[in-house]
């Protein structure tokens, strides 16, 4: 049992040493994956109403409302249309290009999200 326990305790140290030799850290490996954020749709509004994120981040638009929503943007170079999402459904999109994106709902014109994508 002591031999098994010492192997279990040695593994994290060996793993950290191997990463250090490669010039990496557990933190850099964990943060290398693309980020994912969630935007809620409730009470015919986006929450949050403004959002800043890094290029490559995947945004999940979750419809927590009692109504269907159609998330889209006509921003030049960033235009998209995710189609209708019924209550309880989610649609998603990655934002790769830096800039400001004006996001709206085709069904409810007063719904607006200002998304800033940073490099």
C-alpha angles and dihedrals in degrees: 000000000000090000091052092046092050090051091051091050093045096053097072090048092049090046092051091047092052091050091048091052089052090051092248136113132208086249094056091049092049093049096043092080116090113266124244125207133180129226116193125214110208135145088012093297140097118248114234100028093201127033136177120199143157122266111270095035116141113226119204114203105205117194106218091161131102089238135067117255134198112207115205145146133207093189109140110260091007102062118144142147118208095188129226119333116194121216109292095021129113132209126188145196137179118232110213104160120078116236142077118302123198106211123191144166116249091209098047110035094191091063108100137167123186109207122190115198114200126196 
